[in-house]
Amino acid sequence: MANIRDIAKHADVSVTTVSRVINAHPYVSDEKRERVQRAMKELGYLRNQQALTLSTGRTQRFVVVLPYMDHPYYGLFVNGLAKAALGKDYRLVMWQTEYRLDQERQALDLLKHREVDGAIVLSHTMTFEEMETYRAYGPISVATVGAPETISSVHVDHYTAFQTGLRVLTEAGYEDVGIVLSRPDSPSSIVRQQAYFDEVASARERWVYSGYLTSEDGKRLVSAFLSEQERPRALFFSSDYVALGFLGEATRSGLQVPHDIAVLGFDGHPIGQAFGLSTMRSPNEDIGRALFEATFQEMTGAPVVQESLTVTYLSGTTL
């Protein structure tokens, strides 16, 4: 099997240049980089990951901590992460936690045991205080609000985002509005509820529907909604996925959207747009890219990143 000396000879460059190309070193000319990559391909060179880790101190891997891998909401984040990782020749280790603290700890133990170079946390139950204890072993970036200044965070301001969506509803003529949330005690749900009670004059505790994470949950919400004697005229969902489940079941139950109930989602997922869902688009793919870059750059001594991105309204047929 070809080694780096064989590659250097075939490409007519030094062994040092080959090593720099393999390790994604920035100070190599495009012409030499192309020659080395072509030689690697022609000779069938396979990189020895264990040897690379020993020589560079890096594994070329990040662990991505997320509650569910099959939820479309997280797919947009992962798409952005994957594109950024590909550009840096990095691999992503996906770790599904289902919001179990023991699984979150096991995922971050990969960082502690030097099996990955960094961790990117998309959603979590672990406190930031505990998360900070893992920072001694490498960079950690989160997609959630409330992170301390020692942890990089790229996210949306959920209070402002929900406030903006609620104003879209009131400007469309809907005064009696309810909201549909996932985990009631998550940082994003807490600030969304605050925005709801601050912004909506007719806000009511019983119109805050919590514990809805999937499209099946959205379908289940219809029966709860129909059982209410006094119903809101519009529902603002924290997830397009849940909103679509509600829409399908509502239609089967004889409700007309938006005549009987208006629906506003939150994500901007392409599948929601395909079904005409009115939604607030969250730049999740951009957040994924930014999280990868923040984690990668922190390894080189760059400062911690604290960045908030904005959401935009995408009109549909459900308002």
Secondary structure, DSSP 8 states (H G I E B T S, - for coil): ---HHHHHHHHTS-HHHHHHHHTT-S-S-HHHHHHHHHHHHHHT----HHHHHHHHS--SEEEEEES-SS-HHHHHHHHHHHHHHHHTT-EEEEEE-TT-HHHHHHHHHHHHTTSSSEEEESS-SS-HHHHHHGGGGS-EEESSS---TTSEEEEE-HHHHHHHHHHHHHHTT--SEEEE-S-TTSHHHHHHHHHHHHH-TT--GGGEE----SHHHHHHHHHHHHT-SS--SEEEES-HHHHHHHHHHHHHTT--TTTT-EEEEEE--HHHHHTT--EEE--HHHHHHHHHHHHHHHHTT----EEEE--EEE--S--
